Amino acid sequence: MLDRGPLGKHANVEEGYFMFPKLEGEISPRMKFRGKEVLTWSLNNYLGLANHPEVRKADAEASSEWGLAYPMGARMMSGNTNYHVELENQLAEFVQKESTILLNFGYQGIMSAIDAIVDRRDVIVYDAESHASIVDGVRLHMGKRFVFPHNNIENLEKQLERAQKITDETGGGILVITEGVFGMSGNMGDLKGIVALRKKFQFRLLVDDAHGFGTMGKTGAGAGEEQGVQGEIDLYFSTFAKSMASIGAFIAGNKDIIEYLRYNTRSQIFAKSLPMPLVLGALKRLELLKTQPQLKEKLWVIVNALQSAYKANGFNIGTTKSPVTPVVLNGTVGEAANLAMDLRENFGIFCSVVIYPVVPRGSIILRIIPTADHTLADVEETINAFVKIKKKLDDGYYKEQNLVEFSE
Ligand SMILES: Cc1ncc(COP(=O)(O)O)c(C=O)c1O
């Protein structure tokens, strides 16, 4: 039997409502869902680049000039161009590293890079809340792996002691993996705490900064820059899927290790290189990251207004230190479905709903992703709606007997 997850049984809704919903119209804070306009808070388009006129123009011109085919083949064989190299150089400079390797997709890229940089003598120590792509990379590892509870530096120290005992015997090394910004909670990885352990242990640090790239740090170089430890990150990973609003990814680090990755990252060696529109589009996006700091400033105006309004109205938004804003409510899966439907159908607000088993039973997280395209009026409208739905939830309105009707 097809398992559509716990929401499927509880919510009396058509397919495509919660799972695989279709947002239509131009990417912006106002899109259409089931034909009706919704205020959209679910896209990682942090800087509003997805529909930026200069980005759209660059994408269109590159597609028209080059098509999607060029270059053919993997980078190593026949798929390299000056533009790929230029993008790598500019990315390296932007994240303050010596060198960069482009990846076609973040997911396969980081998985494959993890696979490439460790062998069976090495030990991986990673944060328990790491993204699936990291977990899958760790799964490929033939040696030992230890997990530390999310951001628990004391426990990390214990895991490093265990790891060191092993590498003392095998002659291998230790790879610590965490994220710059965790996409569910909005917490930053405690990079400062991790690098402080270098006084006692030798390890390499890989940071997945998918959500921090472009949003955090003075120049947008990410969570490492924000915490003053960018130079201590050995391997800095980000995808183009968030702030850059595109496809592709990269890993930056010192020349030697990146050179090693160029010859050993299987997802790149055995795959066609990024097509030109994606490369030229990424160069344009990077130019805007560098030359238009007001995009990040605007994002943070919205983030600060939104997060302080939630707090002022008594909402629990966890311990976020980034634009990712999880609104934590208490309720059953059935209540979550009814509440989310009410929010979408009657208040015209679309955000991602996170339920058991991703979060503990009895918790509902409505994840709000602010962008530079949102306005303070959008924030006000949203907070007003949330105050109302929270009251309804507290009053028991969303218990299963009160299933919300669709207003067609
Ligand atoms: C933390 C994190 N790492 C890796 C990825 C995978 O990146 P991509 O979408 O480029 O495959 C994502 C999702 O985009 C992510 O959120």
The ligand as an ORCA input file, in Angstrom:
! r2SCAN-3c Opt
* xyz 0 1
  C      21.301     21.900      4.317
  C      21.168     21.425      2.898
  N      22.179     20.751      2.333
  C      22.090     20.289      1.064
  C      20.965     20.509      0.302
  C      20.889     19.937     -1.084
  O      21.117     20.902     -2.050
  P      20.491     20.790     -3.534
  O      19.091     21.262     -3.478
  O      21.400     21.696     -4.337
  O      20.609     19.366     -3.966
  C      19.889     21.212      0.846
  C      18.651     21.462      0.061
  O      18.599     22.143     -0.895
  C      20.004     21.691      2.189
  O      18.982     22.347      2.765
*
